[in-house]
């Protein structure tokens, strides 16, 4: 049975374009369209689509408000279309905070190098998030705001504990309290993609200001989004979060988010290491790339890296995790039940590189035990 999709956009041209792309994939079918957020809410409740594609800026009711209402009344996987601007980035992050699962640039030339790749990626994203209907979360009553928000240990407003995600998998340390392995670390590194913004917010807001070493964050995200995302995280977390800059000295209790369109690497020696932020490279599929950052961390810090691969499409992070594993570092993977897309963590787990598969709700807890803060 085909995946039923509701296409929401106030532009008749864009509705038609997206519908043609979706209908050209045999596994997908556009069941209806909506021209504004209010119409989207009404049709979502009445038609029960498997997936919704949603514009942000629309008359009558905007996309963010529509997402919030749909997720409160009848949760369904939602893919946002966003402009690649600072305001577009903030609005997209608000939509993810409201409960949307993923986003793509509204201009197809920004999605991929050629039209065929862009079409394939859109179809693939819809198919991937359609499988996560049971993963749906109910958001808080109002969205998170980055303006004037004091640093606090507030957890993500967009995730709830579920009975499946509350239980550690068989590969994990224990069903109850965790135990430290006793290893010593000088660096934490986290790689993620689809579903990553919510996952990172969930984890980082639970870390104390005295987290004992630097944290490297590699999130697949457009260049115009990473500054806004780092700013949002910084406003919500006790630790400091910043978009990484070339030459940054690595400091304890600071998380460095790799800039979109660039590659982030570690250079120097443990204790005095700095970041190198360079051009993303024309031939690289991911900018930033988890493999690149993990590989450089393995060379500098060897076994003293605590690394995690979270929710995301594809296999980025697997080869970097392999290098870390060879150097004696620790690799964890997010478990399938709590992932938006179980691609990147699955690649690591299937390769036998992860020592623990952890539900999102318990990763921060596990980190604090492992580094001796709990």
Residue frames as qw, qx, qy, qz and C-alpha x, y, z in Angstrom:
[[0.000, 0.887, 0.462, 0.000, 0.00, 0.00, 0.00],
 [0.409, 0.544, -0.022, 0.732, 1.35, 3.41, -0.98],
 [0.325, -0.363, -0.422, 0.764, 2.33, 5.98, 1.65],
 [0.073, 0.830, 0.494, 0.249, -0.36, 8.68, 1.66],
 [0.416, -0.124, -0.112, 0.894, 1.01, 12.24, 1.64],
 [0.044, 0.912, 0.401, -0.077, -0.70, 15.57, 2.32],
 [0.511, 0.201, 0.095, 0.830, 1.11, 18.44, 0.55],
 [0.160, -0.879, -0.385, 0.232, 0.72, 21.85, 2.20],
 [0.397, -0.152, 0.172, 0.888, 1.84, 25.10, 0.53],
 [0.258, 0.732, 0.321, -0.543, 0.21, 28.39, -0.46],
 [0.146, 0.555, -0.520, -0.632, 2.01, 28.35, -3.83],
 [0.877, 0.312, 0.190, -0.312, 0.09, 26.42, -6.50],
 [0.572, 0.652, -0.497, -0.012, 3.34, 26.02, -8.46],
 [0.030, -0.484, 0.820, -0.304, 5.17, 24.45, -5.51],
 [0.716, -0.011, 0.538, -0.445, 2.21, 22.22, -4.58],
 [0.852, 0.466, -0.056, -0.230, 2.13, 20.92, -8.14],
 [0.397, 0.659, -0.629, 0.111, 5.90, 20.44, -8.28],
 [0.272, -0.364, 0.807, -0.377, 6.10, 18.52, -5.00],
 [0.800, 0.146, 0.389, -0.433, 3.03, 16.44, -5.89],
 [0.765, 0.548, -0.296, -0.164, 4.54, 15.41, -9.23],
 [0.204, 0.561, -0.769, 0.230, 7.76, 14.32, -7.53],
 [0.473, -0.192, 0.725, -0.462, 5.96, 12.34, -4.84],
 [0.829, 0.291, 0.251, -0.406, 3.57, 10.67, -7.28],
 [0.603, 0.609, -0.498, -0.134, 6.47, 9.62, -9.53],
 [0.008, 0.354, -0.895, 0.272, 7.64, 7.23, -6.78],
 [0.568, -0.195, -0.705, -0.377, 5.45, 4.07, -6.79],
 [0.437, -0.273, -0.751, 0.412, 5.60, 3.78, -3.01],
 [0.044, -0.313, -0.326, 0.891, 4.17, 7.28, -2.51],
 [0.042, 0.579, 0.675, 0.455, 0.84, 8.91, -3.32],
 [0.059, -0.055, 0.193, -0.978, -0.41, 12.46, -2.78],
 [0.020, -0.481, -0.870, 0.107, -3.84, 12.02, -1.19],
 [0.021, 0.915, 0.395, 0.078, -4.68, 15.75, -1.10],
 [0.417, 0.279, -0.116, 0.857, -3.26, 19.26, -0.89],
 [0.257, -0.826, -0.432, 0.254, -3.84, 22.23, 1.43],
 [0.372, 0.707, 0.091, 0.595, -3.20, 25.93, 0.82],
 [0.120, -0.693, 0.329, -0.630, -2.68, 27.13, 4.40],
 [0.098, 0.237, -0.855, 0.451, -2.07, 25.89, 7.91],
 [0.549, 0.028, 0.447, -0.706, -5.70, 25.86, 9.01],
 [0.821, 0.293, -0.242, -0.425, -6.72, 23.78, 6.03],
 [0.458, 0.382, -0.790, 0.141, -3.77, 21.48, 6.77],
 [0.214, -0.157, 0.763, -0.589, -4.94, 20.91, 10.35],
 [0.721, 0.168, 0.212, -0.638, -8.49, 20.17, 9.22],
 [0.794, 0.376, -0.403, -0.255, -7.38, 17.72, 6.51],
 [0.232, 0.390, -0.842, 0.291, -4.81, 16.05, 8.77],
 [0.408, -0.061, 0.683, -0.602, -7.56, 15.28, 11.30],
 [0.766, 0.306, 0.151, -0.545, -10.04, 14.13, 8.67],
 [0.765, 0.499, -0.364, -0.183, -7.85, 12.27, 6.17],
 [0.793, -0.486, 0.362, 0.058, -5.20, 10.79, 8.50],
 [0.635, 0.683, -0.360, 0.022, -2.23, 11.02, 6.08],
 [0.920, -0.156, -0.133, 0.333, 0.92, 8.98, 6.64],
 [0.520, -0.178, 0.021, 0.835, 3.17, 12.02, 6.04],
 [0.164, 0.942, 0.280, -0.091, 2.67, 15.77, 5.63],
 [0.534, 0.147, 0.077, 0.829, 4.99, 18.12, 3.72],
 [0.171, -0.875, -0.411, 0.189, 4.59, 21.61, 5.15],
 [0.344, 0.606, -0.011, 0.717, 5.58, 25.12, 4.14],
 [0.368, -0.300, -0.503, 0.722, 6.44, 27.57, 6.92],
 [0.084, 0.294, 0.087, -0.948, 5.15, 30.92, 5.68],
 [0.038, -0.398, -0.812, -0.426, 1.46, 30.73, 4.73],
 [0.297, -0.325, -0.013, -0.898, -1.66, 32.90, 5.12],
 [0.734, -0.412, -0.297, -0.451, -4.48, 32.22, 7.63],
 [0.788, -0.569, 0.233, -0.014, -2.23, 29.96, 9.74],
 [0.224, 0.740, -0.631, -0.062, 1.54, 29.56, 9.44],
 [0.769, 0.181, -0.612, -0.044, 3.28, 26.21, 9.23],
 [0.201, 0.248, -0.754, 0.574, 4.73, 26.26, 12.74],
 [0.495, -0.070, 0.394, -0.771, 1.33, 26.81, 14.35],
 [0.832, 0.149, -0.284, -0.453, -0.14, 24.13, 12.12],
 [0.560, 0.251, -0.763, 0.204, 2.56, 21.64, 13.14],
 [0.081, -0.180, 0.688, -0.699, 1.89, 22.35, 16.80],
 [0.668, 0.028, 0.190, -0.719, -1.87, 21.83, 16.41],
 [0.811, 0.221, -0.473, -0.265, -1.48, 18.66, 14.36],
 [0.432, 0.255, -0.790, 0.353, 1.00, 17.17, 16.80],
 [0.263, -0.129, 0.590, -0.752, -1.31, 17.97, 19.72],
 [0.715, 0.144, 0.180, -0.660, -4.43, 16.50, 18.09],
 [0.953, 0.232, 0.179, -0.080, -3.34, 13.77, 15.67],
 [0.315, -0.698, 0.532, 0.361, 0.48, 13.31, 15.50],
 [0.858, 0.465, 0.201, 0.085, 1.88, 12.49, 12.07],
 [0.640, -0.211, 0.257, 0.693, 5.40, 12.68, 10.56],
 [0.273, 0.938, 0.173, -0.123, 5.91, 16.16, 9.08],
 [0.657, 0.039, 0.232, 0.716, 8.62, 17.27, 6.64],
 [0.018, 0.876, 0.157, -0.457, 9.14, 21.04, 6.53],
 [0.606, 0.507, 0.211, 0.575, 10.25, 23.08, 3.53],
 [0.373, -0.806, -0.115, 0.445, 12.43, 26.02, 4.53],
 [0.427, 0.869, -0.111, 0.225, 14.25, 28.98, 2.99],
 [0.804, -0.081, -0.203, 0.553, 18.00, 28.97, 3.60],
 [0.061, 0.721, -0.105, 0.682, 18.12, 32.28, 5.45],
 [0.109, 0.168, -0.691, 0.695, 18.76, 33.22, 9.07],
 [0.548, -0.038, 0.245, -0.798, 15.04, 33.81, 9.62],
 [0.814, 0.121, -0.430, -0.371, 14.29, 30.60, 7.75],
 [0.478, 0.194, -0.789, 0.333, 16.69, 28.72, 10.02],
 [0.171, -0.102, 0.594, -0.780, 15.06, 30.05, 13.18],
 [0.707, 0.056, 0.001, -0.705, 11.58, 29.23, 11.87],
 [0.751, 0.179, -0.617, -0.150, 12.65, 25.73, 10.88],
 [0.274, 0.149, -0.797, 0.517, 14.13, 25.07, 14.31],
 [0.430, -0.030, 0.382, -0.817, 10.86, 26.31, 15.83],
 [0.791, 0.123, -0.298, -0.520, 9.00, 23.84, 13.59],
 [0.601, 0.166, -0.764, 0.165, 11.24, 20.98, 14.73],
 [0.016, -0.112, 0.671, -0.732, 10.68, 22.08, 18.30],
 [0.611, 0.034, 0.116, -0.782, 6.94, 21.98, 17.63],
 [0.769, -0.017, 0.604, -0.209, 7.21, 18.37, 16.49],
 [0.722, 0.620, -0.226, -0.208, 8.22, 18.24, 12.81],
 [0.925, -0.216, 0.240, 0.201, 10.66, 15.41, 12.14],
 [0.623, -0.068, 0.382, 0.679, 12.81, 16.81, 9.33],
 [0.246, 0.852, 0.079, -0.455, 13.28, 19.63, 6.84],
 [0.657, 0.204, 0.432, 0.583, 14.55, 20.31, 3.32],
 [0.075, -0.352, 0.129, 0.924, 15.44, 23.55, 1.51],
 [0.534, 0.614, 0.418, -0.405, 12.55, 24.93, -0.52],
 [0.426, 0.740, -0.382, -0.354, 14.82, 25.68, -3.47],
 [0.992, 0.059, 0.115, -0.002, 15.60, 22.34, -5.09],
 [0.610, 0.638, -0.321, 0.343, 18.99, 23.54, -6.29],
 [0.195, -0.673, 0.537, -0.470, 19.94, 23.81, -2.60],
 [0.907, -0.229, 0.235, -0.264, 18.97, 20.19, -1.90],
 [0.831, -0.093, 0.451, 0.312, 21.43, 18.46, -4.23],
 [0.261, -0.412, 0.463, 0.740, 23.83, 19.09, -7.10],
 [0.175, -0.004, -0.658, -0.733, 21.33, 18.11, -9.80],
 [0.613, -0.125, -0.030, -0.779, 17.58, 17.75, -10.12],
 [0.783, -0.022, -0.596, -0.178, 17.54, 13.95, -10.20],
 [0.427, 0.040, -0.709, 0.560, 19.43, 13.76, -6.92],
 [0.229, -0.107, 0.313, -0.916, 17.10, 16.35, -5.36],
 [0.729, -0.086, -0.295, -0.612, 14.03, 14.40, -6.48],
 [0.725, -0.004, -0.681, 0.102, 15.45, 11.14, -5.12],
 [0.223, 0.092, -0.620, 0.747, 16.36, 12.74, -1.79],
 [0.453, -0.133, 0.127, -0.872, 12.89, 14.21, -1.31],
 [0.810, -0.066, -0.431, -0.393, 11.25, 10.87, -2.05],
 [0.618, 0.063, -0.700, 0.351, 13.65, 9.07, 0.27],
 [0.018, -0.162, 0.501, -0.850, 13.04, 11.50, 3.14],
 [0.648, -0.141, -0.045, -0.747, 9.27, 11.06, 2.87],
 [0.833, -0.013, -0.538, -0.126, 9.61, 7.26, 2.87],
 [0.446, 0.153, -0.674, 0.569, 12.02, 7.30, 5.82],
 [0.171, -0.135, 0.451, -0.866, 9.94, 9.50, 8.11],
 [0.699, -0.140, -0.320, -0.624, 6.74, 7.64, 7.20],
 [0.705, -0.047, -0.698, 0.117, 8.07, 4.68, 9.16],
 [0.263, 0.057, -0.593, 0.759, 8.16, 6.75, 12.35],
 [0.430, -0.532, -0.338, -0.646, 4.44, 7.24, 13.01],
 [0.755, -0.502, -0.417, 0.064, 4.78, 5.41, 16.33],
 [0.573, -0.022, -0.257, 0.778, 7.67, 7.72, 17.25],
 [0.021, -0.704, -0.238, -0.669, 5.45, 10.82, 17.28],
 [0.350, -0.212, -0.535, 0.739, 5.85, 13.18, 20.22],
 [0.096, -0.882, -0.432, -0.163, 3.49, 15.72, 21.68],
 [0.391, 0.393, -0.201, 0.807, 5.26, 19.09, 22.04],
 [0.186, -0.366, -0.527, 0.744, 5.03, 21.50, 24.93],
 [0.188, 0.790, 0.551, -0.193, 2.25, 24.10, 24.90],
 [0.233, 0.958, -0.067, -0.154, 4.54, 26.79, 23.52],
 [0.820, 0.444, -0.170, 0.319, 7.78, 26.76, 21.52],
 [0.671, -0.421, -0.061, 0.607, 11.25, 27.26, 22.92],
 [0.242, 0.960, 0.044, 0.135, 12.65, 30.74, 22.48],
 [0.749, 0.086, -0.156, 0.638, 16.24, 31.82, 22.21],
 [0.082, 0.680, -0.011, 0.728, 15.56, 35.44, 23.06],
 [0.261, -0.592, 0.368, -0.668, 16.58, 36.35, 26.59],
 [0.914, -0.266, -0.253, -0.172, 16.42, 32.80, 27.89],
 [0.329, -0.732, 0.570, -0.178, 18.57, 32.13, 30.92],
 [0.441, 0.312, -0.841, -0.026, 20.78, 29.08, 30.87],
 [0.690, -0.264, 0.424, -0.524, 19.02, 26.21, 32.56],
 [0.198, -0.209, 0.953, 0.098, 19.03, 22.42, 32.61],
 [0.681, 0.319, 0.230, -0.618, 15.65, 22.36, 30.85],
 [0.498, 0.015, 0.826, 0.265, 15.15, 19.21, 28.80],
 [0.049, -0.035, -0.608, -0.792, 13.94, 19.31, 25.22],
 [0.485, 0.224, 0.371, -0.760, 10.33, 20.33, 24.97],
 [0.651, 0.347, -0.364, -0.569, 9.88, 18.13, 21.92],
 [0.511, 0.164, -0.843, -0.033, 10.63, 14.67, 23.30],
 [0.721, -0.416, 0.219, -0.509, 8.81, 12.44, 25.73],
 [0.207, -0.318, 0.922, -0.074, 9.83, 9.21, 27.34],
 [0.794, 0.077, -0.322, -0.509, 8.24, 6.20, 25.72],
 [0.872, -0.336, 0.315, -0.163, 8.00, 2.74, 27.17],
 [0.916, 0.316, -0.008, 0.245, 10.30, 1.35, 24.47],
 [0.413, 0.703, -0.269, 0.514, 12.91, 4.07, 24.75],
 [0.464, -0.743, 0.293, -0.384, 12.95, 3.90, 28.54],
 [0.926, -0.259, 0.274, 0.035, 14.56, 0.47, 28.52],
 [0.048, -0.716, 0.627, 0.304, 18.22, 0.02, 27.73],
 [0.834, 0.342, -0.348, -0.259, 18.90, -2.51, 24.98],
 [0.973, -0.207, -0.033, 0.095, 20.62, -5.82, 25.60],
 [0.704, 0.371, -0.181, 0.578, 24.01, -4.39, 24.63],
 [0.113, -0.796, 0.160, -0.573, 23.76, -1.64, 27.25],
 [0.136, 0.390, -0.743, 0.527, 25.27, -1.78, 30.70],
 [0.001, -0.226, -0.870, 0.437, 22.12, -2.35, 32.73],
 [0.114, -0.629, -0.660, -0.395, 18.38, -1.92, 32.76],
 [0.379, -0.856, -0.324, 0.138, 18.67, 0.30, 35.81],
 [0.224, -0.920, 0.209, 0.244, 21.65, 2.27, 37.05],
 [0.722, 0.620, -0.252, 0.177, 24.67, 2.58, 34.79],
 [0.741, -0.551, 0.163, 0.347, 28.23, 1.82, 35.82],
 [0.196, 0.884, -0.364, -0.218, 31.32, 3.62, 34.58],
 [0.928, 0.283, -0.182, 0.161, 33.88, 1.64, 32.61],
 [0.663, -0.624, 0.093, 0.403, 36.62, 3.53, 34.45],
 [0.630, 0.360, 0.239, 0.645, 38.17, 4.90, 31.27],
 [0.193, -0.659, -0.105, 0.719, 39.54, 8.43, 31.22],
 [0.472, 0.661, 0.470, 0.345, 38.56, 10.86, 28.50],
 [0.262, -0.376, 0.020, 0.888, 39.70, 14.22, 27.19],
 [0.241, 0.160, -0.368, -0.884, 37.10, 14.70, 24.44],
 [0.497, 0.382, 0.730, -0.274, 33.46, 13.91, 23.63],
 [0.119, 0.223, -0.544, -0.800, 32.33, 13.74, 19.98],
 [0.481, 0.398, 0.696, -0.355, 28.76, 13.37, 18.73],
 [0.053, 0.139, -0.614, -0.775, 27.65, 12.87, 15.12],
 [0.360, 0.459, 0.745, -0.324, 24.07, 13.00, 13.83],
 [0.006, 0.087, 0.548, 0.832, 21.78, 13.93, 10.94],
 [0.432, -0.394, -0.470, -0.661, 18.00, 13.54, 10.49],
 [0.685, -0.603, -0.395, -0.104, 16.35, 14.03, 13.88],
 [0.644, 0.058, -0.359, 0.673, 19.62, 15.36, 15.29],
 [0.033, -0.499, 0.115, -0.858, 18.54, 18.87, 16.34],
 [0.713, -0.512, -0.088, -0.471, 15.95, 17.47, 18.76],
 [0.917, -0.156, -0.299, 0.213, 18.28, 14.69, 19.93],
 [0.496, 0.276, -0.303, 0.766, 21.19, 17.06, 20.60],
 [0.280, -0.547, 0.091, -0.784, 18.94, 19.46, 22.48],
 [0.853, -0.408, -0.214, -0.244, 17.64, 16.59, 24.60],
 [0.855, -0.067, -0.287, 0.428, 21.15, 15.47, 25.54],
 [0.411, 0.347, -0.204, 0.818, 23.00, 18.76, 25.92],
 [0.354, -0.634, -0.011, -0.687, 20.37, 20.43, 28.12],
 [0.865, -0.467, -0.157, -0.089, 21.00, 17.72, 30.71],
 [0.758, 0.138, -0.277, 0.574, 24.75, 18.32, 30.99],
 [0.414, -0.830, -0.190, 0.321, 26.13, 20.46, 33.85],
 [0.214, 0.959, -0.182, 0.029, 28.32, 23.53, 33.33],
 [0.341, -0.697, 0.629, 0.047, 31.29, 21.61, 34.80],
 [0.957, 0.276, 0.089, -0.013, 31.26, 18.92, 32.12],
 [0.638, -0.610, 0.303, 0.359, 34.95, 17.93, 32.23],
 [0.450, -0.189, 0.559, 0.671, 36.04, 18.12, 28.59],
 [0.277, 0.355, -0.273, -0.850, 35.22, 19.70, 25.21],
 [0.606, 0.353, 0.698, -0.145, 32.36, 18.37, 23.06],
 [0.032, 0.242, -0.573, -0.783, 32.45, 18.26, 19.27],
 [0.560, 0.450, 0.562, -0.410, 29.05, 18.29, 17.52],
 [0.010, -0.172, 0.686, 0.707, 28.70, 17.25, 13.89],
 [0.462, 0.499, 0.612, -0.404, 25.14, 17.78, 12.62],
 [0.302, 0.261, 0.643, 0.653, 24.28, 17.56, 8.93],
 [0.044, 0.823, 0.438, -0.360, 22.80, 21.01, 8.40],
 [0.475, 0.737, 0.194, 0.439, 22.94, 23.86, 5.83],
 [0.481, 0.159, -0.220, 0.833, 25.50, 26.61, 6.33],
 [0.180, -0.483, -0.039, -0.856, 22.86, 29.23, 7.18],
 [0.728, -0.500, -0.348, -0.316, 21.39, 27.06, 9.93],
 [0.745, -0.098, -0.508, 0.421, 24.30, 26.16, 12.19],
 [0.147, 0.256, -0.315, 0.902, 24.82, 29.62, 13.74],
 [0.549, -0.363, -0.070, -0.750, 21.12, 29.84, 14.66],
 [0.868, -0.224, -0.434, -0.089, 21.14, 26.29, 16.00],
 [0.575, 0.067, -0.499, 0.645, 24.26, 26.89, 18.13],
 [0.117, -0.320, 0.194, -0.920, 22.69, 30.06, 19.51],
 [0.731, -0.348, -0.236, -0.538, 19.50, 28.22, 20.42],
 [0.837, -0.145, -0.486, 0.203, 21.39, 25.44, 22.18],
 [0.371, 0.215, -0.408, 0.806, 23.56, 27.95, 24.03],
 [0.347, -0.385, 0.077, -0.852, 20.46, 29.70, 25.38],
 [0.841, -0.288, -0.229, -0.397, 19.02, 26.43, 26.68],
 [0.873, -0.005, -0.415, 0.256, 22.10, 24.68, 28.06],
 [0.569, -0.800, 0.085, 0.169, 24.27, 25.08, 31.15],
 [0.673, -0.153, 0.368, 0.623, 27.34, 24.30, 29.07],
 [0.167, 0.677, -0.191, -0.690, 28.44, 26.83, 26.46],
 [0.685, 0.348, 0.599, 0.227, 27.56, 26.00, 22.85],
 [0.097, 0.751, -0.206, -0.619, 29.08, 27.86, 19.90],
 [0.823, 0.567, 0.030, -0.001, 29.47, 27.49, 16.17],
 [0.781, -0.303, 0.227, 0.497, 33.05, 26.34, 15.69],
 [0.303, 0.935, -0.158, -0.099, 35.59, 28.75, 14.20],
 [0.814, 0.368, -0.266, 0.362, 38.98, 28.02, 12.73],
 [0.306, 0.472, -0.470, 0.680, 41.59, 28.26, 15.49],
 [0.649, -0.590, 0.005, -0.480, 39.21, 27.71, 18.42],
 [0.107, 0.367, -0.848, 0.367, 41.02, 26.30, 21.45],
 [0.639, -0.316, -0.656, -0.248, 39.19, 23.31, 22.89],
 [0.132, -0.369, 0.529, -0.753, 37.96, 24.04, 26.41],
 [0.100, -0.233, -0.940, 0.229, 36.14, 21.89, 28.98],
 [0.135, 0.568, 0.622, -0.522, 32.41, 22.49, 29.22],
 [0.297, 0.568, -0.181, -0.746, 32.17, 23.98, 25.73],
 [0.682, 0.315, 0.654, 0.090, 30.41, 22.33, 22.80],
 [0.003, 0.493, -0.428, -0.757, 31.61, 23.24, 19.29],
 [0.699, 0.485, 0.482, -0.210, 29.09, 22.82, 16.47],
 [0.469, -0.046, 0.577, 0.667, 30.66, 22.18, 13.07],
 [0.289, 0.509, -0.024, -0.810, 29.63, 24.94, 10.62],
 [0.747, 0.466, 0.461, -0.107, 27.42, 23.88, 7.73],
 [0.610, 0.788, -0.072, 0.034, 29.26, 23.64, 4.41],
 [0.076, 0.778, -0.596, 0.186, 32.61, 23.18, 6.18],
 [0.858, -0.059, -0.492, 0.136, 34.71, 20.39, 7.68],
 [0.399, -0.806, 0.300, -0.318, 35.80, 20.50, 11.33],
 [0.854, 0.133, -0.433, 0.255, 39.01, 18.76, 12.41],
 [0.618, -0.776, 0.080, 0.101, 41.14, 18.61, 15.54],
 [0.640, 0.588, -0.285, 0.404, 44.77, 19.69, 15.37],
 [0.112, -0.736, 0.467, -0.478, 47.63, 19.78, 17.89],
 [0.363, 0.099, -0.873, 0.310, 48.03, 17.80, 21.08],
 [0.495, -0.613, -0.612, -0.069, 45.64, 16.80, 23.88],
 [0.446, -0.609, -0.319, 0.573, 45.29, 19.65, 26.35],
 [0.083, -0.559, 0.146, 0.812, 46.30, 22.31, 23.84],
 [0.354, 0.298, 0.772, 0.435, 44.37, 21.12, 20.78],
 [0.234, 0.431, 0.018, -0.871, 42.66, 23.57, 18.44],
 [0.643, 0.492, 0.572, -0.130, 40.05, 23.27, 15.73],
 [0.107, -0.224, 0.551, 0.797, 40.68, 23.55, 12.04],
 [0.517, 0.592, 0.515, -0.343, 37.62, 24.59, 10.06],
 [0.174, -0.290, 0.612, 0.715, 38.19, 24.26, 6.33],
 [0.521, 0.245, -0.323, -0.751, 36.22, 24.28, 3.08],
 [0.816, -0.014, 0.425, -0.391, 33.80, 21.38, 2.79],
 [0.259, -0.267, 0.843, 0.388, 35.26, 20.00, -0.43],
 [0.534, 0.261, -0.320, -0.738, 33.43, 19.56, -3.72],
 [0.536, 0.108, -0.808, -0.218, 33.56, 15.75, -3.66],
 [0.005, 0.004, 0.837, -0.547, 32.34, 15.34, -0.10],
 [0.283, -0.482, -0.744, -0.365, 28.75, 14.14, 0.31],
 [0.459, -0.770, -0.435, 0.089, 28.45, 15.61, 3.79],
 [0.338, 0.355, -0.178, 0.853, 29.53, 19.08, 4.87],
 [0.155, -0.643, 0.737, -0.140, 30.19, 18.74, 7.76],
 [0.798, 0.125, -0.570, -0.148, 31.14, 15.07, 7.73],
 [0.773, -0.575, 0.191, -0.188, 31.17, 12.94, 10.90],
 [0.951, 0.088, -0.004, 0.296, 33.86, 10.66, 9.49],
 [0.438, 0.654, -0.186, 0.588, 36.25, 13.60, 8.98],
 [0.313, -0.733, 0.291, -0.530, 35.89, 14.93, 12.53],
 [0.916, -0.352, 0.158, -0.113, 35.94, 11.49, 14.18],
 [0.884, 0.287, -0.095, 0.357, 39.02, 10.51, 12.18],
 [0.260, 0.679, -0.296, 0.620, 40.95, 13.60, 13.25],
 [0.585, -0.636, 0.254, -0.434, 39.89, 13.09, 16.88],
 [0.992, -0.108, 0.008, 0.067, 41.21, 9.53, 16.73],
 [0.691, 0.458, -0.211, 0.518, 44.63, 10.76, 15.59],
 [0.018, 0.654, -0.314, 0.688, 44.96, 13.38, 18.33],
 [0.534, -0.461, 0.394, -0.588, 43.19, 11.84, 21.32],
 [0.338, 0.175, -0.922, -0.067, 43.29, 8.09, 20.44],
 [0.378, -0.322, -0.866, 0.056, 41.61, 6.09, 23.24],
 [0.118, -0.318, -0.509, 0.791, 40.58, 9.17, 25.24],
 [0.303, -0.034, -0.303, -0.903, 37.51, 9.95, 23.10],
 [0.317, 0.339, 0.808, -0.363, 33.94, 9.26, 24.18],
 [0.180, 0.141, -0.479, -0.848, 31.95, 9.25, 20.94],
 [0.455, 0.373, 0.714, -0.379, 28.31, 8.77, 19.96],
 [0.070, -0.047, -0.643, -0.761, 26.45, 8.32, 16.68],
 [0.351, 0.335, 0.565, -0.667, 22.85, 9.46, 16.86],
 [0.565, 0.573, 0.568, -0.172, 19.79, 9.35, 14.61],
 [0.135, 0.680, -0.350, -0.630, 20.40, 10.02, 10.93],
 [0.866, 0.460, 0.115, -0.159, 20.09, 8.77, 7.37],
 [0.582, 0.689, -0.422, 0.098, 23.00, 7.03, 5.67],
 [0.918, -0.191, -0.209, 0.279, 26.24, 5.69, 7.12],
 [0.243, 0.729, -0.298, 0.566, 28.31, 8.81, 7.88],
 [0.495, -0.659, 0.405, -0.395, 30.25, 8.17, 11.09],
 [0.996, -0.072, 0.049, -0.035, 30.87, 4.48, 10.51],
 [0.776, 0.391, -0.214, 0.446, 34.40, 4.85, 9.12],
 [0.011, -0.699, 0.351, -0.623, 35.26, 7.55, 11.63],
 [0.776, -0.466, 0.238, -0.351, 34.00, 5.28, 14.39],
 [0.971, 0.130, -0.108, 0.170, 36.15, 2.50, 12.95],
 [0.456, 0.570, -0.343, 0.591, 39.22, 4.74, 13.30],
 [0.388, -0.626, 0.333, -0.589, 38.25, 5.65, 16.84],
 [0.953, -0.232, 0.067, -0.181, 37.69, 1.99, 17.72],
 [0.848, 0.317, -0.237, 0.353, 41.12, 1.08, 16.34],
 [0.198, 0.593, -0.382, 0.681, 42.63, 3.76, 18.56],
 [0.344, -0.165, -0.805, 0.455, 40.88, 2.34, 21.62],
 [0.237, -0.114, 0.136, -0.955, 38.15, 4.99, 21.94],
 [0.250, 0.316, 0.838, -0.369, 34.60, 4.36, 23.15],
 [0.242, -0.048, -0.485, -0.839, 31.70, 4.39, 20.65],
 [0.312, 0.335, 0.764, -0.455, 28.01, 4.34, 21.55],
 [0.092, -0.197, -0.636, -0.740, 25.03, 4.29, 19.19],
 [0.491, 0.021, 0.262, -0.830, 21.49, 5.52, 19.68],
 [0.354, 0.119, 0.926, -0.046, 19.05, 2.61, 19.71],
 [0.030, 0.254, 0.730, 0.634, 16.54, 1.98, 16.93],
 [0.134, -0.672, -0.727, 0.042, 13.39, 2.66, 18.91],
 [0.180, -0.800, -0.234, 0.523, 14.35, 6.23, 19.78],
 [0.293, -0.200, 0.445, 0.822, 15.79, 7.22, 16.37],
 [0.504, 0.589, 0.073, -0.627, 13.89, 9.28, 13.82],
 [0.790, 0.505, -0.313, -0.150, 15.92, 7.44, 11.17],
 [0.770, -0.461, 0.432, 0.087, 17.94, 4.39, 12.20],
 [0.763, 0.625, -0.117, 0.118, 20.60, 4.72, 9.53],
 [0.239, 0.737, -0.511, 0.372, 23.85, 6.12, 10.92],
 [0.506, -0.492, 0.607, -0.366, 23.59, 4.32, 14.30],
 [0.953, 0.114, 0.225, -0.168, 22.64, 1.09, 12.57],
 [0.690, 0.631, -0.317, 0.162, 25.70, 1.30, 10.32],
 [0.020, -0.654, 0.633, -0.412, 27.93, 1.63, 13.38],
 [0.711, -0.266, 0.518, -0.394, 26.15, -1.10, 15.32],
 [0.945, 0.296, 0.057, -0.127, 26.11, -3.57, 12.42],
 [0.552, 0.652, -0.456, 0.250, 29.85, -3.04, 11.91],
 [0.826, -0.328, -0.379, 0.258, 30.38, -4.12, 15.52],
 [0.372, 0.440, -0.227, 0.785, 31.85, -0.75, 16.50],
 [0.388, -0.599, 0.105, -0.693, 29.48, 0.35, 19.27],
 [0.233, 0.088, -0.878, 0.408, 29.86, -1.06, 22.76],
 [0.134, 0.404, 0.716, -0.554, 26.44, 0.20, 23.88],
 [0.070, -0.415, -0.579, -0.698, 23.16, 0.96, 22.10],
 [0.103, -0.295, -0.580, 0.753, 21.30, 3.53, 24.15],
 [0.074, 0.776, 0.606, 0.157, 17.83, 5.13, 24.10],
 [0.210, 0.623, 0.034, 0.753, 17.90, 8.90, 23.61],
 [0.490, -0.776, -0.112, -0.381, 16.29, 9.57, 26.99],
 [0.822, -0.547, 0.058, 0.146, 19.22, 7.94, 28.82],
 [0.730, 0.452, -0.098, 0.504, 22.26, 9.05, 26.83],
 [0.007, -0.779, 0.255, -0.573, 22.99, 12.11, 28.98],
 [0.772, -0.550, 0.211, -0.237, 22.61, 10.04, 32.13],
 [0.964, 0.044, 0.051, 0.258, 25.03, 7.47, 30.73],
 [0.479, 0.659, -0.170, 0.554, 27.53, 10.19, 29.76],
 [0.294, -0.782, 0.269, -0.479, 27.54, 11.69, 33.26],
 [0.909, -0.363, 0.204, -0.029, 28.18, 8.29, 34.84],
 [0.883, 0.296, 0.015, 0.364, 30.98, 7.53, 32.37],
 [0.371, 0.642, -0.193, 0.642, 32.83, 10.83, 32.96],
 [0.476, -0.146, -0.627, 0.600, 32.45, 10.60, 36.75],
 [0.147, -0.233, 0.097, -0.957, 29.80, 13.27, 37.35],
 [0.730, -0.240, -0.048, -0.638, 27.09, 10.92, 38.56]]
